[in-house]
């Protein structure tokens, strides 16, 4: 299990979908970890997609971890959240030179608490409810979902911390869109904003979601859908769509 292997898997799945649905190209949306694979695909294989949409976009993992940690610690101090400040200070320097999942967990817990949107009752059970209630999943599938997350985190995390997508190159040959929550506590929006201005693409657009964190497709579902239909879907021109 490695990032290069998963990049190849991504290309294989895209080509499978193009063949299955008899399309010259398809659209790809990449979220969070998926945005690592999606942005790579958009840069390296633009011939396969009408457009790429990144949301919760990862650009440079180490820069992102540094900024998110610094922002969370500053916010904790600003609002005199002594518990948050104490726990965040206890894992300094962050990120560590050797990846540490325990320190990552502490950082993510407080980043979500002090930087992200206020949680709702639905948010707390969103992922678990969707997984367990999916009719396609058996109880064994539910268990393996969580086992797989743990396995992939342990296996891929050290490699993921070395991701520097800003080194792919600034020229893209497929349209690129970024749909970003202004309150994303994990993938800091300012890094994506700066990256958007640094790249060239046949068409590019940055769309802010003012009431969203890391999950604008859940947190502002209607706007997310409307933006896709209005801005992205028209790029599937009739002579290419079949």
C-alpha positions as CSV (number, residue, x, y, z in Angstrom):
1,X,0.0,0.0,0.0
2,X,1.6,3.2,-1.2
3,X,0.7,6.5,-2.7
4,X,2.2,5.6,-6.2
5,X,0.1,2.4,-6.1
6,X,-3.0,4.3,-5.3
7,X,-2.3,6.9,-8.0
8,X,-2.2,4.0,-10.5
9,X,-5.4,2.6,-8.9
10,X,-7.1,6.0,-9.4
11,X,-6.1,6.0,-13.1
12,X,-7.3,2.5,-13.5
13,X,-10.7,3.3,-11.9
14,X,-11.1,6.4,-14.1
15,X,-10.4,4.4,-17.2
16,X,-12.8,1.7,-16.1
17,X,-15.6,4.3,-15.7
18,X,-14.8,5.9,-19.0
19,X,-15.1,2.5,-20.7
20,X,-18.2,1.3,-18.8
21,X,-20.2,4.5,-19.4
22,X,-18.8,5.0,-22.9
23,X,-17.4,8.5,-22.2
24,X,-14.3,10.1,-23.5
25,X,-13.9,11.9,-20.2
26,X,-15.5,12.0,-16.8
27,X,-15.6,14.5,-13.9
28,X,-13.5,13.9,-10.8
29,X,-14.1,15.4,-7.3
30,X,-11.4,14.8,-4.8
31,X,-11.9,15.4,-1.1
32,X,-9.3,15.5,1.6
33,X,-7.1,12.3,1.1
34,X,-8.9,11.9,-2.2
35,X,-7.8,15.3,-3.2
36,X,-4.2,14.1,-3.2
37,X,-5.0,11.5,-5.8
38,X,-7.4,13.8,-7.7
39,X,-5.1,16.7,-8.1
40,X,-2.3,14.3,-9.3
41,X,-4.7,12.9,-11.8
42,X,-5.7,16.3,-13.1
43,X,-2.1,17.3,-13.6
44,X,-0.7,14.0,-15.0
45,X,-3.7,12.7,-17.0
46,X,-5.8,15.7,-18.1
47,X,-7.0,13.8,-21.2
48,X,-9.2,11.6,-18.9
49,X,-11.3,14.3,-17.3
50,X,-13.6,17.2,-18.2
51,X,-12.6,19.0,-15.0
52,X,-11.3,18.4,-11.5
53,X,-13.0,19.7,-8.4
54,X,-11.0,19.8,-5.2
55,X,-12.7,20.2,-1.8
56,X,-10.9,20.0,1.5
57,X,-7.9,20.1,-0.8
58,X,-4.5,19.0,0.3
59,X,-1.5,20.9,-1.2
60,X,1.5,20.4,1.0
61,X,1.0,18.3,4.0
62,X,3.8,19.6,6.2
63,X,2.9,23.2,5.5
64,X,-0.7,22.4,6.2
65,X,0.0,20.7,9.5
66,X,2.2,23.5,10.6
67,X,-0.3,26.2,9.8
68,X,-3.3,24.3,11.2
69,X,-1.5,23.7,14.5
70,X,-0.3,27.3,14.7
71,X,-3.8,28.7,14.0
72,X,-5.4,26.3,16.6
73,X,-2.9,27.2,19.3
74,X,-3.3,30.9,18.7
75,X,-7.0,30.6,18.7
76,X,-6.9,28.6,22.0
77,X,-4.8,31.3,23.6
78,X,-7.0,34.1,22.2
79,X,-10.1,32.6,23.8
80,X,-8.4,31.5,27.0
81,X,-9.1,27.8,26.3
82,X,-6.5,26.6,28.8
83,X,-7.1,22.9,28.1
84,X,-6.7,23.2,24.4
85,X,-3.6,25.4,24.8
86,X,-2.1,23.0,27.3
87,X,-2.6,19.9,25.1
88,X,-1.4,21.6,22.0
89,X,1.7,22.9,23.7
90,X,2.4,19.4,25.0
91,X,2.9,18.0,21.4
92,X,5.3,20.8,20.3
93,X,7.2,20.9,18.1
94,X,4.5,20.0,15.7
95,X,4.5,18.3,13.3
96,X,7.2,16.1,14.6
97,X,10.1,15.0,12.4
98,X,9.0,11.4,12.8
99,X,5.2,11.1,12.1
100,X,3.2,10.3,15.3
101,X,-0.4,9.3,15.1
102,X,-1.1,10.1,18.7
103,X,0.1,13.7,18.3
104,X,-1.8,13.9,15.1
105,X,-5.0,12.9,17.0
106,X,-4.4,15.6,19.6
107,X,-3.8,18.3,16.9
108,X,-6.9,17.3,14.9
109,X,-9.1,17.2,18.0
110,X,-8.4,20.7,18.9
111,X,-8.2,22.1,15.4
112,X,-11.8,20.9,14.9
113,X,-12.9,22.3,18.3
114,X,-11.4,25.8,17.9
115,X,-11.1,26.4,14.2
116,X,-14.0,24.5,12.6
117,X,-17.7,25.3,12.5
118,X,-19.8,24.5,15.6
119,X,-20.7,20.8,15.6
120,X,-24.3,19.7,15.4
121,X,-25.9,16.6,16.8
122,X,-26.1,15.3,13.2
123,X,-22.3,15.9,12.6
124,X,-21.4,13.7,15.6
125,X,-23.0,10.7,14.1
126,X,-22.9,11.5,10.4
127,X,-20.2,9.1,9.2
128,X,-21.2,6.1,11.5
129,X,-24.9,6.4,10.7
130,X,-24.3,6.6,6.9
131,X,-22.0,3.6,7.0
132,X,-24.2,1.3,9.2
133,X,-27.4,2.3,7.5
134,X,-26.1,1.7,4.0
135,X,-28.1,-1.3,2.6
136,X,-25.1,-2.4,0.5
137,X,-23.0,-2.9,3.6
138,X,-23.1,-6.0,5.8
139,X,-22.0,-6.0,9.4
140,X,-18.7,-7.4,8.3
141,X,-18.3,-4.6,5.8
142,X,-19.0,-2.1,8.6
143,X,-16.3,-3.6,10.7
144,X,-13.8,-3.8,7.9
145,X,-14.4,-0.1,7.0
146,X,-13.0,0.9,10.4
147,X,-10.3,-1.7,10.3
148,X,-9.3,-0.5,6.9
149,X,-9.1,3.1,8.1
150,X,-6.8,2.1,10.9
151,X,-4.6,0.0,8.6
152,X,-4.3,2.7,5.9
153,X,-3.6,5.4,8.5
154,X,-0.7,3.5,10.0
155,X,0.7,2.4,6.6
156,X,0.3,5.6,4.6
157,X,0.6,8.4,7.2
158,X,4.5,8.6,7.0
159,X,4.3,8.8,3.2
160,X,1.4,11.2,3.3
161,X,3.4,13.7,5.4
162,X,5.9,14.0,2.5
163,X,3.2,15.0,0.0
164,X,4.1,18.3,-1.8
165,X,1.6,18.7,-4.7
166,X,2.8,22.2,-5.2
167,X,5.9,20.6,-6.8
168,X,3.8,18.9,-9.5
169,X,4.2,22.0,-11.7
170,X,2.0,25.0,-12.2
171,X,0.6,24.2,-15.6
172,X,-2.7,22.2,-15.8
173,X,-4.3,21.2,-19.1
174,X,-7.8,20.4,-17.7
175,X,-10.1,22.9,-15.9
176,X,-9.6,23.0,-12.1
177,X,-12.1,24.1,-9.5
178,X,-11.6,24.5,-5.7
179,X,-14.8,24.3,-3.5
180,X,-13.5,25.3,-0.1
181,X,-15.1,25.8,3.3
182,X,-13.9,29.0,5.0
183,X,-13.8,27.2,8.3
184,X,-11.9,24.1,7.3
185,X,-9.8,23.3,10.4
186,X,-7.8,20.5,8.7
187,X,-6.8,21.7,5.2
188,X,-6.3,25.4,5.8
189,X,-8.1,27.5,3.1
190,X,-5.4,30.1,2.8
191,X,-2.9,27.5,1.4
192,X,-5.4,26.4,-1.2
193,X,-6.2,30.0,-2.1
194,X,-2.5,30.8,-2.6
195,X,-2.0,27.7,-4.7
196,X,-5.0,28.5,-6.9
197,X,-3.4,31.8,-7.8
198,X,-0.1,30.1,-8.5
199,X,-1.4,27.6,-11.1
200,X,-2.4,28.0,-14.8
201,X,-5.4,26.1,-16.2
202,X,-7.7,26.4,-19.3
203,X,-10.3,27.4,-16.7
204,X,-10.1,27.7,-13.0
205,X,-12.5,28.9,-10.3
206,X,-12.3,29.2,-6.5
207,X,-15.7,28.9,-4.8
208,X,-16.0,29.8,-1.1
209,X,-18.5,28.0,1.2
210,X,-18.9,30.5,4.1
211,X,-20.7,28.2,6.5
212,X,-18.6,25.1,5.9
213,X,-15.6,23.4,7.4
214,X,-14.0,20.3,5.9
215,X,-17.3,18.9,4.4
216,X,-19.1,21.5,2.3
217,X,-20.9,18.8,0.4
218,X,-22.6,17.9,3.7
219,X,-22.6,21.3,5.4
220,X,-23.9,23.3,2.4
221,X,-25.4,20.5,0.2
222,X,-27.7,22.6,-2.0
223,X,-25.0,25.2,-2.7
224,X,-22.5,22.5,-3.5
225,X,-24.9,20.9,-6.0
226,X,-25.9,24.2,-7.5
227,X,-22.2,25.2,-8.1
228,X,-21.5,21.9,-9.7
229,X,-24.4,22.1,-12.1
230,X,-23.9,25.8,-12.9
231,X,-20.1,25.9,-13.2
232,X,-18.8,22.4,-13.8
233,X,-21.4,20.4,-15.7
234,X,-21.4,22.6,-18.8
235,X,-17.8,21.6,-19.5
236,X,-19.1,18.2,-20.7
237,X,-19.7,19.4,-24.2
238,X,-22.1,17.3,-26.4
239,X,-19.6,16.1,-28.9
240,X,-17.4,14.7,-26.1
241,X,-20.0,13.4,-23.7
242,X,-20.8,10.1,-25.6
